[in-house]
Amino acid sequence: MFIKTTKANGYEYVKLVESYREGRSTKHRVLYNFGRADIIRDDKSFINVVKRLCEIAEMPLKEPGKTALSDCSEATLYNYGYLAYRKLWRKLGIEECMEDQGICYHIEYSLSNAVFLMAIQHLLEPRSKLSTFAHQSRYFNMDKIPLHQLYRALDVLSERKEDIERDLFDYNYVRLNKKVDVVFYDVTTFAFESIAVDGLRNFGYSKDCKFNEVQVVLGMIIDAEGIPVGYELFPGNTFDGKTMVKALENIKIRFGIQRVIIVADRGLNNKMNLHLIAEAGYGYIMASKIRGMNKTMQAKILDNTGFVVANDDSGNEVFRYKTLKYTNVYKNDEGEKHSHSENLVISYSLKRAKKDKKDRERLIEKAKALLEEPEKIKSFNKRGYKKYINQTDPEKPVTWELALEKITQEARFDGYYGIQTSEKSMAPVDIMDAYHTLWKIEESFRVMKSTLEVRPVYHWTQKRIEGHFVVCYLAFMMERTLENLIKNESDEILSSPNRIQEALNTMQLASVCSNSEELFIKAKNDLLCNKIFKILKIDLPRNISSKDDLIARFKLEEARLPTQMTFLNPEF
């Protein structure tokens, strides 16, 4: 927010203007028109208001014959909303972790400052590293970071990634004796605007339908509160199910978690993964592929007996469920036979049945349309509705038909859903609640891809790519922590990632020079900002402040309190 003067018809006009962002462009809106400057100078009421404001702000009054408007420089805008994340940077132990890694690596510059700049840029206004360097002056009182330090920091993050994850887990879980008994694991893909294949980037099944671009696969573990615990990057052609081995190593070796229940989606449910989880001494809750089970089990699933009905407050049925005993038998690559005794929680709801039917009918219509152009069927590589098309007889000239038997078979399972679990002592409702919480990790991926804009990735070497993902991981850890803090303090739904980003970007200071003194005028901010700063115990600035006053109020020169991370990591 700043004072702007314009000339029209030979007169000078004074306006109060606010700067705001729309997409990637900066625009201005006029908040108030003061009128013609020559009239304002003779308006005693206006001069008295200005004098009173100067008294409240303890500013010296202007010399006779001079007015604040005529002797004031143009304003420069600074963001101070980033201080919310600066507080969390310390609270979560990330600052100390970065400093310790810098000492271990014998780095002369501040690794913490360089990584923090890149992290908050993703949180507030995602940019490339080059653009981050060019626009870092937008943050109030932040030390300037040379461009080469940003790139060098990425290399360090790549090499120290596992140590950083372990240190932050120790700081936020072990130190606080915080129990981790359920974790959620899922996999997604991040595409590059490139077709160049290397050891990490490769073509594979894209969850964003970017099949013509190389990609990497990311498997992430989060806790019950949605906070990321750790992640792993895999080559772009890695199958989802193959990522579980590394995830188990992370949980067991890197984080030292001895007992945990892993919740995952159907894509990670294969018999080898379940065996690996059991061998590690962990439990699992996973969506089950009930349509692929043997006929005996399918008959038990579809049997209407044994269901418990769950009603709403009005007594209407919401869904029904039952638990079946199930023995999962399979052979490993060496031909050894294994079996796991499990519970299979089956649920049925009329609402899901209607949705399943509607989804299938939509695919059938597309399959019928494809049958009208049979020459395209063989070259058609999209999954989905092609499964409803059968070749009539391979020995005869190629003809195609609708797979009526498959359609009938699938229709029998409309409304049914299965969850496999090793936790036979858990109540079925608790099993379903735990599985339904899996949406948190799916939402996490959406936040990373949209609000934090993890992609496009403006790097081409493996080290820089890996370092980029470490920055995004740290940024997401802070964002999700802040989101949870707001939710815990308020029943209002105000803390979506986009709302937080939008609110913190409204926290601006307009710097002006008057009588050789630099003054900072606080712009009007979003109401959510007041709540965030109150939760984090950060003082808001006065309407008009000096730089020294702001530094004191924000505690920018406050010494970092000693913590226990050094004791948790003897090598430092």
Secondary structure as the mmCIF struct_conf table of DSSP 4:
data_model
#
loop_
_struct_conf.conf_type_id
_struct_conf.id
_struct_conf.beg_label_comp_id
_struct_conf.beg_label_asym_id
_struct_conf.beg_label_seq_id
_struct_conf.end_label_comp_id
_struct_conf.end_label_asym_id
_struct_conf.end_label_seq_id
STRN STRN1 PHE A 2 ALA A 8
TURN_TY1_P TURN_TY1_P1 ASN A 9 GLY A 10
STRN STRN2 TYR A 11 GLU A 22
TURN_TY1_P TURN_TY1_P2 GLY A 23 ARG A 24
STRN STRN3 SER A 25 ARG A 36
HELX_RH_AL_P HELX_RH_AL_P1 ALA A 37 ARG A 41
TURN_TY1_P TURN_TY1_P3 ASP A 42 ASP A 42
HELX_RH_AL_P HELX_RH_AL_P2 LYS A 44 ILE A 56
TURN_TY1_P TURN_TY1_P4 ALA A 57 GLU A 58
HELX_LH_PP_P HELX_LH_PP_P1 MET A 59 GLU A 63
TURN_TY1_P TURN_TY1_P5 PRO A 64 GLY A 65
TURN_TY1_P TURN_TY1_P6 ALA A 68 ASP A 71
STRN STRN4 CYS A 72 CYS A 72
HELX_LH_PP_P HELX_LH_PP_P2 SER A 73 ALA A 75
STRN STRN5 THR A 76 ASN A 79
TURN_TY1_P TURN_TY1_P7 GLY A 81 TYR A 82
HELX_RH_AL_P HELX_RH_AL_P3 LEU A 83 LYS A 91
TURN_TY1_P TURN_TY1_P8 LEU A 92 GLY A 93
HELX_RH_AL_P HELX_RH_AL_P4 ILE A 94 CYS A 104
TURN_TY1_P TURN_TY1_P9 TYR A 105 HIS A 106
BEND BEND1 GLU A 108 TYR A 109
HELX_RH_AL_P HELX_RH_AL_P5 LEU A 111 LEU A 124
BEND BEND2 GLU A 125 GLU A 125
HELX_RH_AL_P HELX_RH_AL_P6 LYS A 129 ALA A 134
TURN_TY1_P TURN_TY1_P10 HIS A 135 HIS A 135
HELX_RH_3T_P HELX_RH_3T_P1 GLN A 136 ARG A 138
STRN STRN6 TYR A 139 TYR A 139
TURN_TY1_P TURN_TY1_P11 PHE A 140 ASN A 141
HELX_LH_PP_P HELX_LH_PP_P3 MET A 142 LYS A 144
HELX_RH_AL_P HELX_RH_AL_P7 LEU A 147 GLU A 159
TURN_TY1_P TURN_TY1_P12 ARG A 160 ARG A 160
HELX_RH_AL_P HELX_RH_AL_P8 LYS A 161 PHE A 169
HELX_RH_PI_P HELX_RH_PI_P1 ASP A 170 VAL A 174
TURN_TY1_P TURN_TY1_P13 ARG A 175 ASN A 177
STRN STRN7 VAL A 182 ALA A 191
BEND BEND3 GLU A 193 GLU A 193
BEND BEND4 GLY A 199 LEU A 200
STRN STRN8 ASN A 202 ASN A 202
TURN_TY1_P TURN_TY1_P14 LYS A 207 ASP A 208
BEND BEND5 CYS A 209 CYS A 209
TURN_TY1_P TURN_TY1_P15 PHE A 211 ASN A 212
BEND BEND6 GLU A 213 GLU A 213
STRN STRN9 GLN A 215 ASP A 223
TURN_TY1_P TURN_TY1_P16 ALA A 224 GLU A 225
BEND BEND7 GLY A 226 GLY A 226
STRN STRN10 PRO A 228 PRO A 235
TURN_TY1_P TURN_TY1_P17 GLY A 236 ASN A 237
HELX_RH_3T_P HELX_RH_3T_P2 ASP A 240 THR A 243
HELX_RH_AL_P HELX_RH_AL_P9 MET A 244 GLU A 249
HELX_RH_PI_P HELX_RH_PI_P2 ASN A 250 ARG A 254
BEND BEND8 PHE A 255 PHE A 255
BEND BEND9 ARG A 259 ARG A 259
STRN STRN11 ILE A 261 ALA A 264
HELX_RH_3T_P HELX_RH_3T_P3 ARG A 266 LEU A 268
HELX_RH_AL_P HELX_RH_AL_P10 LYS A 271 GLU A 279
TURN_TY1_P TURN_TY1_P18 ALA A 280 GLY A 281
STRN STRN12 GLY A 283 ALA A 287
HELX_RH_3T_P HELX_RH_3T_P4 ILE A 290 GLY A 292
BEND BEND10 MET A 293 MET A 293
HELX_RH_AL_P HELX_RH_AL_P11 LYS A 295 LEU A 302
TURN_TY1_P TURN_TY1_P19 THR A 305 GLY A 306
HELX_LH_PP_P HELX_LH_PP_P4 PHE A 307 PHE A 307
STRN STRN13 VAL A 308 ASN A 311
TURN_TY1_P TURN_TY1_P20 ASP A 313 SER A 314
BEND BEND11 GLY A 315 GLY A 315
STRN STRN14 GLU A 317 LYS A 331
TURN_TY1_P TURN_TY1_P21 ASP A 333 GLU A 334
STRN STRN15 LYS A 337 TYR A 348
HELX_RH_AL_P HELX_RH_AL_P12 LEU A 350 LEU A 371
TURN_TY1_P TURN_TY1_P22 GLU A 372 GLU A 372
BEND BEND12 GLU A 373 GLU A 373
HELX_RH_3T_P HELX_RH_3T_P5 PRO A 374 LYS A 376
TURN_TY1_P TURN_TY1_P23 ILE A 377 SER A 379
BEND BEND13 GLY A 384 GLY A 384
HELX_RH_3T_P HELX_RH_3T_P6 TYR A 385 TYR A 388
STRN STRN16 ILE A 389 GLN A 391
BEND BEND14 THR A 392 THR A 392
TURN_TY1_P TURN_TY1_P24 PRO A 394 GLU A 395
BEND BEND15 LYS A 396 PRO A 397
STRN STRN17 TRP A 400 LEU A 402
HELX_RH_AL_P HELX_RH_AL_P13 LEU A 404 ALA A 411
TURN_TY1_P TURN_TY1_P25 ARG A 412 GLY A 415
STRN STRN18 TYR A 416 THR A 421
BEND BEND16 SER A 422 SER A 422
TURN_TY1_P TURN_TY1_P26 LYS A 424 SER A 425
BEND BEND17 MET A 426 MET A 426
HELX_RH_AL_P HELX_RH_AL_P14 PRO A 428 HIS A 436
TURN_TY1_P TURN_TY1_P27 THR A 437 LEU A 438
HELX_RH_AL_P HELX_RH_AL_P15 TRP A 439 LYS A 449
TURN_TY1_P TURN_TY1_P28 SER A 450 THR A 451
BEND BEND18 LEU A 452 LEU A 452
BEND BEND19 PRO A 456 PRO A 456
BEND BEND20 THR A 461 THR A 461
HELX_RH_AL_P HELX_RH_AL_P16 GLN A 462 GLU A 489
BEND BEND21 ASP A 491 ILE A 493
HELX_RH_AL_P HELX_RH_AL_P17 PRO A 497 ASN A 505
TURN_TY1_P TURN_TY1_P29 THR A 506 THR A 506
STRN STRN19 GLN A 508 SER A 514
TURN_TY1_P TURN_TY1_P30 ASN A 515 SER A 516
STRN STRN20 GLU A 517 LYS A 522
HELX_LH_PP_P HELX_LH_PP_P5 ALA A 523 LYS A 524
HELX_RH_AL_P HELX_RH_AL_P18 LEU A 527 ILE A 535
TURN_TY1_P TURN_TY1_P31 LEU A 536 LYS A 537
HELX_LH_PP_P HELX_LH_PP_P6 ASP A 539 ARG A 542
BEND BEND22 ASN A 543 ASN A 543
STRN STRN21 ILE A 544 SER A 545
HELX_RH_AL_P HELX_RH_AL_P19 LYS A 547 PHE A 554
TURN_TY1_P TURN_TY1_P32 LYS A 555 GLU A 557
HELX_LH_PP_P HELX_LH_PP_P7 GLU A 558 PRO A 562
BEND BEND23 GLN A 564 GLN A 564
HELX_RH_AL_P HELX_RH_AL_P20 MET A 565 LEU A 568
TURN_TY1_P TURN_TY1_P33 PRO A 570 GLU A 571
#
